[in-house]
Amino acid sequence: MSMTSRETTSAAAFALGPKPGGALKDQPVSNYTHETVPTQFVEAEGIRYAYRRFGKTGTVPLLFLGYFNSNMDGWDPTVTNSLAADHEIILFDNAGVGASGGETPYTVEEMARHCVAFCRALGLETTHVVGFSLGGMIAQQLALNHPHLIQRLILLGTGRQGGEDMTFTELSPEEQTDPVAFLLGAFFSPSEVSQAAGREYLKRLESRTEDRDFPISRDSAVAQLAAIREWGTVQPAGRYATLKNIIHPALIVHGNKDIVVAPINALILAEHLPNAQLIVYSDSSHGAHYQHAKIFLEHVKLFLGE
């Protein structure tokens, strides 16, 4: 879809009136799926954010915050479509990412500020946040700075600020010049079973064929990497002290062979968050929740239904 037609989509969405980001042509949002939901836009503080919204209306939305160098197309439709049966789903590109305008900030705290601006522009009073990797870092910052905006946290393959081996010196802005190799190597373990699951995941990522998101620019990747490294810097004192202030129910999910964020970081989160539970999946790396999607979805539904 061209930029002109995307702007038309955005205009149609805003024309509906009082509910920003409402469905097009009065269709219920729940009629859409991950593959068919239109990309819409909302403006806040001079920045035009791209987002997709679908699923069960009248529920607390699940706000999805993605990993380094990813856009809205990076989410597994098996996960989003399944959760959409019971919850409204909101995918969005943060500032400077994918189809969104503005510039990507160089700190997680500023990224969280943009998330708040986006939520306010949509009129969201509360959300459940699903944060994967970098998105999980942003989710923690949101919970600290704007606790009223969040009911529950789902933290995937992430760690606390100043965690163990979280400066990511091996990452580069060009990390996804070969996205297939990157995802198979980083998200899945070397085992035959895990690699086969990875190839199935890659097929699912291609299921949305129309209105796909814009690729991540190098400038955005550079800024994201700077934010991740700043987050990973060990603080001189009180390394994990602020975690006690995140009192929201939290589900922490990690792979036991995660080569991107070491599994010890999931345990640190579980030890210091007052209201957390930890699930570790076997023979899996950074994309453990995709390799074990079926049981992951069962765990999420149990967690959200408590």
C-alpha positions as CSV (number, residue, x, y, z in Angstrom):
1,M,0.0,0.0,0.0
2,S,1.4,3.4,-0.9
3,M,1.8,6.2,1.5
4,T,-1.0,8.0,-0.1
5,S,-3.4,5.2,0.5
6,R,-2.2,4.9,4.1
7,E,-3.0,8.5,4.6
8,T,-6.5,7.8,3.2
9,T,-6.8,5.0,5.7
10,S,-5.8,7.3,8.5
11,A,-8.2,10.0,7.4
12,A,-11.1,7.5,7.3
13,A,-10.2,6.3,10.9
14,F,-10.3,9.9,12.2
15,A,-13.5,10.7,10.5
16,L,-15.4,8.2,12.7
17,G,-15.4,10.8,15.5
18,P,-15.2,10.4,19.3
19,K,-13.1,7.2,19.5
20,P,-9.6,7.8,18.1
21,G,-8.3,4.8,16.3
22,G,-11.8,3.4,15.8
23,A,-12.6,0.8,13.1
24,L,-13.0,1.8,9.5
25,K,-16.4,2.2,8.0
26,D,-18.1,1.3,11.3
27,Q,-16.9,-2.3,11.1
28,P,-16.2,-3.9,14.5
29,V,-12.5,-4.1,15.2
30,S,-13.0,-7.8,16.0
31,N,-13.7,-8.5,12.3
32,Y,-10.0,-8.0,11.6
33,T,-7.1,-10.3,12.1
34,H,-3.4,-9.8,12.3
35,E,-3.3,-10.4,8.5
36,T,-6.1,-8.0,7.5
37,V,-6.2,-5.2,10.1
38,P,-5.4,-1.8,8.4
39,T,-2.5,0.3,9.4
40,Q,-3.9,3.5,11.0
41,F,-2.2,6.7,12.3
42,V,-2.7,9.0,15.2
43,E,-0.8,12.2,16.0
44,A,0.5,13.2,19.4
45,E,2.9,16.0,20.2
46,G,3.7,16.5,16.6
47,I,4.6,12.9,15.9
48,R,2.5,10.6,13.7
49,Y,2.4,7.1,15.1
50,A,1.5,4.0,13.0
51,Y,-0.6,1.3,14.7
52,R,-3.0,-1.6,14.1
53,R,-5.9,-2.3,16.4
54,F,-8.1,-5.4,16.4
55,G,-9.6,-8.1,18.6
56,K,-12.3,-8.2,21.2
57,T,-13.6,-4.7,21.9
58,G,-14.6,-3.6,25.4
59,T,-11.7,-5.3,27.0
60,V,-8.5,-4.0,28.5
61,P,-6.2,-3.7,25.5
62,L,-2.9,-5.6,25.1
63,L,-0.3,-3.1,24.0
64,F,2.6,-4.9,22.2
65,L,6.1,-3.4,22.4
66,G,8.6,-5.0,20.1
67,Y,12.2,-6.0,20.1
68,F,15.3,-4.3,18.6
69,N,15.1,-3.6,14.9
70,S,11.5,-4.8,14.6
71,N,8.2,-3.3,13.4
72,M,4.5,-4.4,13.6
73,D,5.1,-7.2,11.2
74,G,7.6,-8.8,13.6
75,W,4.8,-10.2,15.8
76,D,3.8,-13.8,15.4
77,P,0.2,-13.9,14.0
78,T,-0.4,-17.2,15.9
79,V,0.1,-15.3,19.1
80,T,-1.8,-12.1,18.3
81,N,-4.7,-13.8,16.6
82,S,-5.2,-16.2,19.4
83,L,-5.1,-13.5,22.1
84,A,-7.5,-11.3,20.0
85,A,-10.3,-13.8,20.6
86,D,-10.5,-12.5,24.2
87,H,-8.6,-9.2,24.2
88,E,-8.2,-6.1,22.1
89,I,-4.8,-6.1,20.4
90,I,-2.8,-2.9,19.7
91,L,0.4,-3.1,17.8
92,F,2.3,0.1,17.2
93,D,5.6,1.6,15.9
94,N,7.3,3.8,18.4
95,A,8.8,7.2,17.3
96,G,11.0,6.8,14.3
97,V,10.3,3.1,13.9
98,G,8.7,1.6,10.7
99,A,5.9,3.8,9.4
100,S,5.9,6.1,12.4
101,G,7.3,9.7,12.2
102,G,9.7,11.4,14.4
103,E,13.1,10.3,15.5
104,T,13.9,7.2,17.6
105,P,15.1,8.3,21.1
106,Y,18.5,7.1,22.5
107,T,17.1,6.1,25.9
108,V,14.5,3.7,27.1
109,E,13.0,6.4,29.3
110,E,12.3,8.6,26.2
111,M,10.8,5.6,24.4
112,A,8.5,5.1,27.3
113,R,7.4,8.7,27.1
114,H,6.4,8.3,23.5
115,C,4.4,5.2,24.5
116,V,2.5,7.3,27.0
117,A,1.8,10.0,24.3
118,F,0.5,7.4,21.9
119,C,-1.8,5.9,24.6
120,R,-3.2,9.3,25.5
121,A,-3.8,10.1,21.8
122,L,-5.9,6.9,21.5
123,G,-7.7,7.8,24.8
124,L,-6.4,4.6,26.5
125,E,-6.9,4.8,30.3
126,T,-5.3,1.4,31.1
127,T,-3.6,-1.4,29.3
128,H,-1.9,-4.8,29.7
129,V,1.6,-4.5,28.2
130,V,3.4,-7.2,26.3
131,G,7.0,-6.3,26.1
132,F,9.5,-8.4,24.1
133,S,13.3,-7.7,24.7
134,L,13.7,-4.0,24.2
135,G,9.9,-3.7,24.5
136,G,10.1,-5.4,27.9
137,M,12.6,-2.7,29.0
138,I,10.2,0.0,27.9
139,A,7.4,-1.8,29.7
140,Q,9.3,-1.8,33.0
141,Q,9.9,2.0,32.6
142,L,6.3,2.5,31.9
143,A,5.3,0.6,35.0
144,L,7.6,2.8,37.1
145,N,6.8,6.2,35.6
146,H,3.1,5.7,34.8
147,P,1.8,2.8,37.0
148,H,-1.8,3.9,36.5
149,L,-1.5,3.1,32.8
150,I,-0.8,-0.6,33.3
151,Q,-2.8,-3.4,34.9
152,R,-0.6,-6.4,34.0
153,L,2.9,-6.9,32.5
154,I,4.0,-9.8,30.2
155,L,7.8,-9.6,30.0
156,L,9.4,-11.7,27.2
157,G,13.1,-12.3,26.9
158,T,14.1,-9.2,28.8
159,G,15.9,-8.0,31.8
160,R,16.2,-5.2,34.4
161,Q,18.3,-2.1,33.9
162,G,21.9,-2.9,34.8
163,G,21.3,-6.7,34.5
164,E,23.8,-9.4,33.8
165,D,25.7,-9.1,30.5
166,M,23.2,-6.7,29.0
167,T,25.4,-4.2,27.2
168,F,25.0,-6.2,24.0
169,T,28.5,-5.4,22.5
170,E,27.9,-8.1,19.9
171,L,24.9,-6.3,18.3
172,S,25.2,-3.9,15.4
173,P,22.8,-1.6,13.6
174,E,23.1,-4.0,10.6
175,E,22.1,-7.0,12.6
176,Q,19.2,-7.8,10.3
177,T,20.8,-7.3,6.9
178,D,20.1,-11.1,6.7
179,P,16.9,-11.3,8.8
180,V,16.4,-15.1,8.2
181,A,19.9,-15.9,9.6
182,F,19.4,-13.4,12.4
183,L,16.1,-14.7,13.6
184,L,17.1,-18.4,13.3
185,G,20.3,-17.8,15.1
186,A,19.1,-15.5,17.9
187,F,15.5,-16.6,18.5
188,F,16.0,-20.4,18.3
189,S,18.5,-22.8,19.7
190,P,20.8,-24.9,17.5
191,S,18.8,-28.1,18.0
192,E,17.0,-29.6,15.0
193,V,13.6,-29.2,16.8
194,S,14.2,-25.6,17.6
195,Q,15.4,-24.7,14.1
196,A,12.4,-26.4,12.6
197,A,10.1,-24.3,14.9
198,G,12.1,-21.2,13.7
199,R,11.4,-22.0,10.1
200,E,7.7,-22.4,10.8
201,Y,7.7,-19.0,12.6
202,L,9.4,-17.3,9.6
203,K,6.6,-18.7,7.4
204,R,4.0,-17.2,9.7
205,L,5.6,-13.8,9.6
206,E,4.9,-13.7,5.9
207,S,1.2,-14.4,6.2
208,R,0.4,-10.7,6.1
209,T,0.8,-9.9,2.4
210,E,-0.8,-6.5,2.0
211,D,-0.1,-3.2,3.8
212,R,3.1,-4.4,5.3
213,D,5.1,-2.1,7.6
214,F,8.1,0.0,6.6
215,P,11.5,-1.5,7.4
216,I,13.6,-0.1,10.2
217,S,16.0,2.6,9.2
218,R,19.6,2.5,10.1
219,D,19.2,5.7,12.2
220,S,16.4,4.1,14.2
221,A,18.5,0.9,14.7
222,V,21.5,3.0,15.9
223,A,19.3,4.8,18.4
224,Q,17.7,1.6,19.7
225,L,21.0,0.0,20.2
226,A,22.3,3.0,22.1
227,A,19.1,2.8,24.3
228,I,19.7,-0.9,25.0
229,R,23.3,-0.4,25.9
230,E,22.5,2.5,28.2
231,W,19.8,0.3,29.9
232,G,22.4,-2.5,30.3
233,T,25.0,-0.3,32.1
234,V,25.4,-1.4,35.7
235,Q,24.5,1.3,38.1
236,P,27.0,2.2,40.9
237,A,24.4,1.6,43.7
238,G,20.9,0.2,44.1
239,R,21.2,-2.0,41.0
240,Y,17.7,-3.5,41.3
241,A,16.2,-1.3,44.0
242,T,13.4,0.2,41.9
243,L,11.9,-3.2,41.0
244,K,10.1,-3.3,44.3
245,N,8.1,-0.3,43.1
246,I,6.6,-2.3,40.1
247,I,3.7,-3.9,42.0
248,H,1.7,-5.0,38.9
249,P,1.1,-8.7,38.3
250,A,3.9,-9.7,36.0
251,L,4.4,-12.8,33.9
252,I,8.1,-13.4,33.0
253,V,8.8,-15.7,30.1
254,H,12.3,-16.8,29.0
255,G,14.1,-19.4,27.1
256,N,16.6,-21.6,29.0
257,K,19.2,-21.1,26.2
258,D,18.6,-17.5,25.4
259,I,21.8,-16.1,23.8
260,V,20.6,-12.5,23.6
261,V,19.4,-11.9,27.1
262,A,20.9,-14.4,29.5
263,P,18.3,-16.4,31.4
264,I,19.7,-15.2,34.8
265,N,18.0,-11.9,34.0
266,A,14.6,-13.5,34.1
267,L,15.4,-14.9,37.5
268,I,16.5,-11.5,38.7
269,L,13.2,-10.0,37.7
270,A,11.3,-12.8,39.4
271,E,13.3,-12.4,42.6
272,H,12.8,-8.6,42.8
273,L,9.4,-7.9,41.4
274,P,6.8,-8.2,44.2
275,N,4.1,-9.8,42.2
276,A,5.8,-11.9,39.5
277,Q,5.8,-15.5,38.2
278,L,8.5,-16.9,36.0
279,I,8.2,-19.5,33.2
280,V,11.2,-20.9,31.5
281,Y,10.8,-23.0,28.3
282,S,13.2,-25.8,27.4
283,D,15.6,-25.9,24.4
284,S,14.7,-22.4,23.4
285,S,16.5,-19.1,22.9
286,H,15.2,-15.5,22.6
287,G,12.0,-16.5,20.8
288,A,11.0,-19.1,23.3
289,H,7.4,-17.8,23.3
290,Y,7.2,-18.4,19.6
291,Q,8.8,-21.9,19.6
292,H,6.4,-22.9,22.4
293,A,3.5,-20.8,21.2
294,K,0.8,-23.3,22.1
295,I,1.7,-23.6,25.8
296,F,2.7,-19.9,26.0
297,L,-0.8,-18.9,24.9
298,E,-2.3,-21.1,27.6
299,H,0.0,-19.6,30.2
300,V,-0.9,-16.0,29.1
301,K,-4.7,-16.8,29.1
302,L,-4.4,-18.2,32.6
303,F,-2.4,-15.1,33.8
304,L,-4.8,-12.6,32.3
305,G,-7.8,-14.5,33.6
306,E,-6.7,-14.5,37.2
